């Protein structure tokens, strides 16, 4: 029986591609580097921040990445929050599931996740939030999902993960968890949806 729903953030709860573009381009611009290519944007959209920084600065071996990370940590993320677009039926889905299931997040965001939840008034829905900052290892390692399962005393088959990328598929597969592919029909997943309310009609959600 399903007891626990775990959400990815970027590409699932939020359309954050434009916010990610502005954020990482700001890091590059601060160090007088050109903006990202489309391929680099695709990369940073699904990877954790440290891997993303290494990737977009890979052509600049003389750049001290410790300086980049120090600037990142000091950078106020608030201006970028305005570029985040929440899925229109997310709140309704949370309201309809919060009393029946435990809700959690597993994301490769770091110190930007909690400000996002506060700004969009989502904090009270999620009892456990795992990020690339507080997980022992970031996605695609299964550490965050395993910690969430342990926190709620759930078995893997009592949980389901909602993701949109190959990183999410690897993340869930690494602990044998079912995946709902969100707006990515090409993703290897047990189920596919294009909106949150569609999820309520999936077999695990119809169990008595």
N, C-alpha and C positions, 0 to 999 in steps of 0.2 A: 504494500500500500504506500502511495506517495505521501510523504510527510514534509518534504523540504524542497523549496525552489531556490536555486542559486542563479544570480544574474551576472552577466558581463555588463560593463558600462558602455564603452564606446562602440557605436554601431548597433547597440541593442536598446538600452535605456535612452540613449541620446545619439543624435546625429552630431558628431563632434569633429567631422573632417575639417571644416573651415576653421574651427578653434585650434585644432592641432596644427594646421598650416600656419596660422598667425603666430602661435606660440613658438614653434621650432624655427620659423623664419626670424623671429625676434632674437633668439639665441645666436643664430648665424650673423645677423646684422650687427649685433653688439660687438662681434669680433671681426667685423668687416669682411664677411664672407657672403657670397651670393645666395639667393633663395634656393630652396629645395627644388629638385626636379619632381615630376609626377611620380616616378618610381620611388623616390625617397619619401614622398608623402604617403604612398601606399605602405611603405615599410614602417614608418613611425606610427601609423594609425593602429597597428596591431601589436607592436612590440613595446617592452617596458622602456622607461625613459633613459636608462643608462645604455642599453643596447642601441637605442635610437640616436643618442648623442654620439656614440662611437661610430655609428653608420654615417651620419650626415657630416661628420668632421674627418672621415677616413682619408680624404684627399689632402689633409693639412697636418702632416705628421709632426710639424713643429708646434702645433697648437697644444698647450697644456690642458688636458681635459679636466684637471682638478680646478682650473680657473673657470672653465665652462660650468662645471657642476656648482661651484660656489656662487656664480652669477645666477644660475637656475634657482638655487635655494633662496636667494635674496629677492628674486623677481616676484612681484605681486601678481598673482594669477587672476585677481578680480576682473581686470579689463577683458580677459579672454572668456569669462563666463557668459558674457552677453552673446557670444557666438555659438553657444550650446543650444541645440534644439531638442527639447524633450519629446519623446514619442507621444502623440496625442491621446492614445488610450492607455498609457502607462498607469496613471492615477486610478482610473476605473478598474484596471486589472488588479492593482495592489489592494484596493478597497474590497474587491470581491474574493480575494484569496487570503487576506491577512488573518482571518479568524479560523481558517481551516488548515493552513500550512505555515511552517516557519519560513521566513524569507531572509536571504543573505546575499552578499555580493562577493565575487572574486574577480578582481580586475588587475591589470598591469599598471594602472595609475599609481602614483605614490602620494605625495602630500597635497595633491589637488582634489582627491576624492571627497574628503569631508567638506571642504568649502562648497563643492557642487551640491552635495546633499543638503547642506544648510540653505543655500540660495534658493533651491527649488522645493524646500520644505519636505524633504523625503526622509529625514533622519529617523523618524519614529517608526517607519515601516520595517527597517532592517536591524535585526538584533546583532548580527555579526557581519563585519565588513573587513575583508582581507584584500590587501594591496601588495604591490611589489616591494613595498617598504616594510610591512610587518610579517610577510610570509618568509619562511626560511629560505625558499627559493621561489623566484617568480614563475609565472606561466612560461612555457608549457609544463613545467614540473607540476606534479599533483599536490604539492605540499599544502597550498591554500585550501583546496577542496577537502583534503584529509583533516585539516584542522577544523574546518566548518563541520564536517561529519562528527568529529569527536565532541565538539562543543554542544551539538544538539543530540548526541547519543543516537545517531542514525546510522543505518547500514547504507552501503552504496546504492542498493536497489530501491531504497526509500527516498532517494533524491534525484533531481534532474537539473541539468545545467542549460541555460539559455545563452547561446553564443552565435557569432557570425563569421568567424575566421578559422583558418587552418590551425592557428595557435589554440583556439578554443577547442577544436576537435582533439588535438593532441593532449590538451589539458585534461579534458574529461576522460579520454581513452586511457590515460596513464593511471587512472584509478578505477576504470571499468564503469564509469558513470554514463548514463544516457544523455544525449545531447539534442536539444531543439535548435535547429538551424534557423536563425532569424534573418529573413530577407536575403538568403543566399542559397538558392536551390541547388547549386553545384556542390555545396559542402556535404561531405560524408557525415550524415546525421541520422538518428533514428526517426526524427520528425522534422518537418519544415513548415514554417508559417511566415506570413507577411505582416502580421499585426499581433498585438498581445491578446486581444480578445479571441482570436482564432485558437489560442492555446487551450482555452477552456473546453474546446471540443475534442481535444486529443484523448486517446484511450486512457492514459494514466490519470487524467482529471475527471474521468467519468466513472471511476471506480467508486462503489458505495462507501 
